[in-house]
């Protein structure tokens, strides 16, 4: 009995040492949390001794770490040695993809946006769609990186996705459908531009990649030569990309030394400001920014910065709310930990990150448009239909695209920019319409209201 007890505390001591080795900077915190750790060791010991099948200690430890990290947010992640190696050293060769940006939302692998001109977009996948299975393999319990990995494969190979789509009337994901797609090398154009009536320049960004800033500048100079008097920057379905790209794009439209975004975490060292280095070439032109629920990350940074500096008015729908900063640290045994250490804030201090796990905090985050224009996802996707079959082809001229679908978001922006509608009046109408929609929603779901106002819940 005495030996067993000694063995138990030896295991406990080893666990404390193990955690201290994983997180050397937090060794003091480990020492203050011995009671909580003792519970963990008790559970692991009881499982090892009594579970119906023999268990492996390393498997239990790994599972415990995954459990700890999964409680934090949808971005923090434990990386086993294989995943960590792939992250550091991408040696997987020429693989194809489907052209979708994904996010773990409400514990489901959810499409942020399909990229125009890609297999996913041509197949009709929509923002908000949940991917339930890949080639009949359930991915509900998988980490996001793992599910992304099995969607990749050799260019030309086929993959089957089981999708669950939200019913606009009931608000439930009660529609399931299978999609069969062929993997391609995803290299879409990053910028499209054209001149609209009234000399309104239109510039659509697909994402913020390494050469986005250069392409945007070229497009703006071309529109300027054509006599552009105002500008629409369209960031709908833009999932983001490089932070430096966001800062550079915002810098084109802002004066020198203006805050674009800042990061803030619990530690002072994680506070960092990102400002414009010099005055941009287009700081005076009247402009609007278009956003929707597929606008995320770098898109939200740009839209938020231009909105906070009153440099542009924002039209469309509330953005996705994806703006957290991760740091990757190595762990013993070749594993790694991706941990959220900070979040992005607009120049006026608005939190961009949206917490979908917390119903109370779900109303925080994302960029709210100055003028809200509600469009159903299917209808909005049709607006971008001309881009469906367009992918980047080096050396070939850009195709002539015909835009036939009605675009109420763009129409509203153009109406204000051309003076047909005053900005303040458009904002007031938008606020009234938004209040009316909220009241109607409350009437449709009265049972939800007492739950929010209950003192017991508070």
matplotlib code that plots the C-alpha trace (Angstrom):
import matplotlib.pyplot as plt

x = [0.0, 2.8, 4.6, 1.5, 1.0, 4.6, 4.2, 1.1, 3.0, 5.9, 3.5, 2.2, 5.7, 6.5, 3.4, 4.2, 7.7, 6.2, 3.9, 6.7, 8.9, 6.1, 5.6, 8.8, 7.6, 4.6, 6.3, 5.4, 1.7, 2.0, 3.2, 0.2, -2.2, -1.2, -4.7, -6.1, -3.3, -3.8, -7.3, -6.0, -3.4, -6.1, -8.3, -5.4, -4.3, -7.8, -8.3, -5.0, -5.8, -9.5, -10.4, -11.7, -8.8, -5.2, -4.3, -1.2, 0.1, 1.2, -2.2, -3.9, -1.5, -2.0, -5.8, -5.6, -3.6, -6.0, -8.9, -7.3, -6.6, -10.0, -11.6, -9.9, -11.1, -11.4, -7.9, -5.6, -4.5, -2.2, 0.0, 1.3, 4.9, 3.7, 1.5, 4.1, 6.7, 4.4, 3.7, 7.4, 8.5, 5.9, 7.2, 4.0, 4.6, 2.1, -1.3, -4.7, -7.4, -11.1, -10.9, -12.6, -11.6, -12.7, -13.3, -14.4, -17.7, -20.1, -17.9, -18.5, -16.1, -17.7, -17.1, -16.1, -16.1, -15.7, -13.1, -14.4, -13.1, -12.5, -14.2, -16.0, -17.5, -18.5, -20.2, -22.4, -21.0, -21.9, -20.6, -22.0, -22.2, -21.1, -18.9, -20.1, -18.1, -15.3, -15.5, -18.0, -15.6, -17.1, -15.0, -17.1, -14.5, -11.5, -9.3, -9.6, -6.1, -6.8, -10.1, -8.3, -5.6, -8.0, -9.7, -6.4, -5.0, -3.4, -4.5, -7.3, -8.4, -12.0, -13.5, -17.0, -18.3, -21.5, -22.8, -25.4, -27.0, -28.9, -32.6, -33.3, -36.8, -36.2, -32.6, -31.8, -29.2, -31.8, -30.8, -28.1, -26.5, -23.6, -21.2, -18.6, -15.6, -12.3, -9.2, -7.3, -4.3, -5.8, -4.2, -7.1, -6.7, -6.5, -7.8, -10.6, -11.5, -13.9, -15.4, -19.1, -21.5, -20.9, -17.1, -17.2, -14.2, -14.9, -12.1, -12.8, -10.1, -10.2, -7.8, -4.7, -1.8, 1.8, 1.2, -2.2, -0.9, 0.9, -2.1, -4.4, -2.1, -2.0, -5.8, -6.2, -3.8, -5.7, -9.0, -7.5, -6.4, -10.0, -11.3, -12.3, -14.1, -15.0, -14.2, -15.9, -13.5, -15.3, -14.1, -17.1, -16.2, -12.6, -11.2, -8.2, -4.6, -1.4, -1.5, 1.2, -1.1, -3.9, -1.7, -0.3, -3.8, -5.2, -2.1, -3.0, -6.0, -4.8, -2.4, 1.0, 1.4, -2.3, -3.2, -4.5, -4.8, -3.3, -3.0, -3.6, -3.2, -2.7, 1.0, 2.3, 4.7, 1.8, 0.6, 1.7, 0.6, 0.6, 0.6, 0.9, 4.5, 3.7, 0.8, -1.1, -1.6, -5.4, -6.2, -8.8, -11.0, -14.5, -14.9, -17.1, -16.2, -18.4, -18.5, -20.5, -20.4, -17.6, -15.3, -12.8, -9.4, -7.4, -10.6, -12.0, -8.8, -9.0, -12.7, -12.4, -9.5, -11.1, -14.4, -12.8, -10.8, -14.0, -12.1, -14.9, -18.4, -19.1, -22.0, -23.3, -23.6, -21.7, -18.4, -17.3, -15.2, -11.9, -9.0, -6.9, -3.1, -1.6, 1.9, 3.4, 5.8, 7.7, 7.0, 9.0, 8.9, 8.6, 5.0, 3.9, 1.2, -0.6, -2.0, -4.0, -2.0, -3.7, -6.6, -6.9, -8.6, -9.6, -7.9, -10.8, -10.5, -13.3, -12.7, -12.7, -12.7, -16.1, -16.7, -19.2, -19.0, -20.4, -23.9, -23.5, -20.3, -21.4, -22.8, -19.3, -16.8, -17.0, -17.3, -20.8, -21.6, -22.7, -25.4, -26.7, -28.1, -29.3, -28.9, -29.5, -26.2, -27.4, -28.3, -25.0, -23.1, -24.8, -23.5, -20.0, -21.1, -18.9, -15.8, -16.7, -14.6, -11.9, -8.5, -5.1, -3.5, -0.1, 0.5, -3.2, -5.3, -8.2, -11.5, -14.5, -17.0, -20.7, -22.5, -26.2, -27.3, -28.8, -26.4, -28.3, -25.1, -23.1, -26.1, -26.5, -22.8, -22.9, -26.1, -24.4, -21.1, -22.8, -25.0, -28.3, -28.6, -27.1, -24.9, -26.5, -30.0, -28.9, -27.4, -30.6, -32.8, -30.4, -30.7, -34.5, -34.7, -32.3, -34.4, -37.5, -35.9, -34.9, -38.4, -39.9, -37.4, -38.3, -42.0, -41.2, -39.2, -40.6, -39.3, -35.7, -36.3, -36.9, -33.8, -31.6, -33.2, -33.4, -31.7, -30.9, -28.9, -27.0]
y = [0.0, 2.3, 1.6, 2.2, 5.6, 6.5, 5.5, 7.7, 10.8, 9.9, 10.0, 13.3, 14.7, 13.5, 15.2, 18.5, 18.2, 17.3, 20.4, 22.5, 21.3, 22.0, 25.5, 26.6, 30.3, 29.1, 26.9, 29.2, 29.0, 25.2, 25.3, 27.4, 25.0, 21.7, 20.9, 21.1, 19.1, 16.5, 15.9, 15.5, 12.9, 11.1, 10.8, 9.6, 7.0, 5.7, 5.3, 3.5, 1.1, 0.5, 1.1, -2.0, -2.0, -1.2, 2.4, 4.3, 7.1, 9.2, 8.9, 10.0, 13.0, 14.1, 13.8, 15.9, 18.6, 18.6, 19.0, 21.9, 23.8, 23.0, 24.9, 28.1, 29.1, 27.8, 28.9, 27.5, 24.0, 21.2, 20.0, 16.5, 16.0, 15.3, 18.4, 20.6, 19.4, 20.1, 23.6, 24.4, 22.6, 22.3, 19.3, 17.9, 18.7, 19.8, 19.4, 20.7, 22.3, 23.3, 27.0, 27.4, 29.2, 27.4, 28.1, 26.0, 27.6, 26.2, 23.1, 22.6, 23.0, 26.0, 27.7, 31.4, 32.0, 30.1, 31.9, 33.1, 31.0, 27.9, 24.4, 25.3, 28.5, 26.9, 24.0, 26.5, 26.2, 29.2, 31.1, 29.5, 26.0, 23.3, 20.4, 17.2, 14.6, 14.2, 11.1, 9.6, 10.2, 12.1, 15.1, 16.4, 15.3, 16.5, 19.5, 22.1, 21.4, 17.7, 18.2, 20.6, 18.1, 15.4, 17.8, 18.3, 15.9, 15.5, 18.0, 16.5, 14.0, 14.0, 14.5, 14.2, 16.6, 16.3, 19.8, 21.0, 24.4, 26.8, 27.1, 30.9, 30.5, 28.2, 29.2, 25.5, 23.4, 21.0, 20.7, 18.2, 17.8, 16.0, 17.8, 16.2, 18.4, 18.1, 19.4, 22.2, 24.3, 27.4, 30.6, 33.1, 36.7, 38.9, 42.1, 43.0, 46.5, 48.3, 51.8, 52.2, 54.9, 58.3, 57.8, 55.6, 53.3, 49.7, 47.5, 44.0, 42.2, 38.4, 38.2, 39.8, 37.8, 38.7, 40.7, 42.2, 45.7, 46.0, 44.8, 47.3, 50.2, 49.2, 49.0, 52.4, 54.1, 52.7, 53.9, 57.3, 57.5, 56.7, 59.7, 58.1, 60.6, 58.2, 54.6, 51.4, 49.0, 45.6, 43.2, 40.9, 37.2, 38.3, 35.9, 38.1, 37.0, 38.8, 41.5, 43.5, 43.5, 44.9, 47.7, 48.5, 48.6, 50.8, 53.0, 53.8, 55.7, 57.2, 60.0, 59.4, 57.9, 56.9, 53.8, 50.9, 48.3, 47.2, 44.0, 43.5, 40.5, 39.9, 40.7, 44.1, 42.6, 41.5, 45.1, 46.2, 49.1, 49.1, 52.5, 53.9, 54.8, 57.6, 59.4, 57.3, 58.3, 58.2, 60.0, 62.4, 60.4, 59.7, 56.0, 53.2, 49.8, 46.8, 43.9, 40.8, 37.8, 36.3, 39.3, 38.3, 39.0, 41.4, 42.6, 43.6, 45.4, 47.5, 48.2, 49.0, 51.4, 53.3, 53.5, 54.7, 57.4, 58.5, 57.9, 55.7, 54.6, 50.9, 49.2, 45.6, 43.2, 42.6, 40.9, 37.4, 38.5, 36.7, 38.6, 36.8, 36.5, 33.0, 32.1, 28.7, 27.3, 24.0, 21.3, 18.4, 15.3, 17.3, 18.5, 22.1, 24.5, 27.1, 29.5, 32.7, 35.4, 38.6, 40.0, 42.8, 46.1, 48.9, 52.4, 53.4, 50.3, 48.1, 44.4, 42.7, 39.1, 37.6, 34.8, 32.4, 30.1, 32.7, 33.9, 37.0, 38.0, 36.9, 40.4, 41.8, 41.8, 42.0, 45.3, 46.7, 48.6, 52.3, 51.3, 47.8, 46.1, 42.6, 40.2, 36.4, 34.4, 32.8, 36.1, 37.6, 34.7, 35.3, 38.8, 37.3, 34.7, 36.2, 35.4, 31.6, 30.4, 33.0, 31.9, 33.4, 32.7, 34.3, 36.0, 36.2, 39.3, 39.6, 38.4, 40.7, 40.0, 40.7, 41.5, 41.0, 40.1, 42.8, 44.1, 46.2, 46.6, 48.1, 50.2, 51.7, 52.7, 54.2, 56.1, 57.8, 58.4, 60.1, 62.3, 60.7, 59.9, 61.8, 59.7, 60.7, 60.0, 56.6, 55.8, 56.9, 54.7, 51.8, 52.2, 52.3, 49.2, 47.4, 48.3, 47.1, 43.7, 43.2, 43.9, 41.5, 38.8, 39.3, 38.9, 35.7, 34.2, 35.6, 32.6, 33.8, 37.2, 36.2, 34.0, 37.0, 39.2, 36.7, 38.0, 34.4, 34.0, 37.2]
z = [0.0, 1.0, -2.3, -4.3, -2.6, -3.3, -6.9, -7.1, -6.0, -8.2, -11.1, -9.8, -9.5, -13.0, -14.3, -12.6, -14.1, -17.5, -17.5, -16.3, -19.2, -21.7, -20.3, -18.6, -18.3, -16.3, -13.8, -10.9, -12.0, -12.0, -8.4, -7.4, -9.1, -7.4, -6.3, -9.8, -11.2, -8.5, -9.7, -13.2, -12.0, -10.0, -13.1, -15.3, -12.7, -12.2, -15.9, -16.3, -13.5, -14.1, -17.7, -19.4, -21.9, -21.4, -22.0, -23.1, -20.9, -23.8, -25.4, -22.2, -21.8, -25.4, -25.0, -21.9, -23.6, -26.6, -24.1, -22.4, -25.6, -27.2, -24.3, -25.2, -28.7, -32.3, -33.2, -30.4, -31.2, -30.1, -33.0, -32.8, -34.1, -37.7, -37.9, -36.3, -38.8, -41.7, -40.3, -40.1, -43.3, -46.1, -48.1, -49.3, -53.0, -55.6, -54.1, -55.3, -53.3, -53.6, -53.0, -49.7, -46.5, -43.4, -39.8, -36.8, -35.8, -33.2, -33.3, -37.0, -39.9, -41.6, -44.9, -44.4, -48.1, -51.4, -53.6, -57.0, -59.9, -57.8, -57.7, -54.5, -56.0, -59.3, -57.4, -55.5, -51.9, -49.7, -46.7, -43.6, -45.1, -42.7, -44.0, -42.2, -44.1, -46.7, -48.9, -46.4, -43.5, -40.6, -39.7, -36.8, -34.2, -36.2, -35.6, -38.4, -39.8, -39.9, -41.9, -44.3, -44.8, -46.1, -48.4, -50.2, -52.7, -56.1, -58.8, -60.8, -58.1, -57.0, -53.5, -52.1, -49.5, -47.4, -46.7, -44.2, -45.1, -42.9, -43.7, -44.0, -42.6, -39.6, -38.9, -38.6, -40.5, -41.8, -45.4, -46.4, -49.8, -51.4, -53.7, -55.9, -56.8, -58.6, -57.0, -58.8, -58.2, -56.7, -58.0, -58.5, -59.7, -56.6, -58.1, -60.6, -61.6, -63.9, -64.3, -63.3, -64.6, -63.0, -63.1, -60.0, -60.0, -58.8, -57.3, -56.1, -54.0, -53.8, -50.9, -49.4, -50.9, -51.5, -54.6, -53.7, -52.9, -56.2, -58.2, -56.3, -57.1, -60.8, -60.9, -59.2, -61.5, -64.5, -63.1, -62.4, -66.1, -67.0, -65.0, -61.7, -59.4, -56.5, -55.6, -54.3, -52.6, -52.6, -49.9, -50.0, -49.8, -49.1, -46.3, -45.6, -45.8, -44.9, -42.1, -43.9, -47.0, -44.9, -43.5, -47.0, -48.6, -45.9, -46.3, -49.9, -48.7, -45.4, -44.5, -42.9, -39.4, -39.0, -36.9, -39.0, -36.4, -33.1, -31.2, -27.5, -25.2, -21.5, -21.7, -22.5, -25.0, -27.1, -27.6, -31.1, -33.2, -37.0, -38.7, -42.1, -43.1, -45.5, -47.0, -49.6, -53.2, -52.9, -49.6, -50.9, -53.3, -51.9, -51.3, -50.0, -48.7, -49.3, -46.9, -46.0, -43.7, -45.9, -45.2, -42.6, -41.1, -43.2, -44.9, -41.5, -40.6, -43.7, -43.4, -39.7, -40.2, -43.1, -41.1, -37.9, -39.6, -41.4, -44.6, -46.2, -45.4, -45.1, -46.9, -46.7, -43.8, -40.6, -41.2, -40.0, -37.0, -37.4, -36.0, -33.4, -33.2, -32.8, -31.6, -32.2, -29.6, -29.7, -27.1, -26.0, -28.2, -31.4, -30.9, -30.9, -29.5, -31.5, -28.9, -29.3, -27.5, -28.7, -30.7, -33.3, -32.6, -34.9, -34.4, -32.1, -30.0, -31.4, -31.0, -34.4, -33.1, -32.6, -30.1, -31.6, -28.5, -26.1, -26.9, -24.8, -26.5, -30.0, -30.5, -30.1, -32.9, -36.6, -38.5, -38.6, -41.8, -41.7, -44.2, -43.7, -46.9, -46.3, -49.2, -49.2, -49.6, -52.8, -54.4, -53.4, -54.8, -58.1, -58.2, -58.5, -61.0, -63.8, -61.8, -61.6, -64.5, -64.2, -62.8, -63.1, -66.4, -66.8, -70.1, -71.1, -71.2, -68.7, -70.1, -70.6, -67.9, -68.0, -64.7, -65.0, -61.5, -59.4, -56.7, -54.1, -52.0, -54.8, -56.0, -52.5, -52.4, -55.9, -55.1, -52.1, -54.0, -56.9, -54.7, -55.5, -51.8, -48.8, -46.6, -43.3, -44.7, -45.9, -42.4, -40.7, -43.0, -42.4, -38.6, -38.8, -41.0, -38.6, -35.6, -37.4, -38.3, -34.7, -33.5, -36.0, -35.0, -31.3, -32.2, -34.1, -31.3, -28.1, -26.1, -26.6, -25.0, -21.3, -21.5, -22.3, -19.6, -16.8, -13.7, -12.7, -16.0, -15.3]

ax = plt.figure().add_subplot(projection="3d")
ax.plot(x, y, z, "-o")
ax.set_aspect("equal")
plt.show()
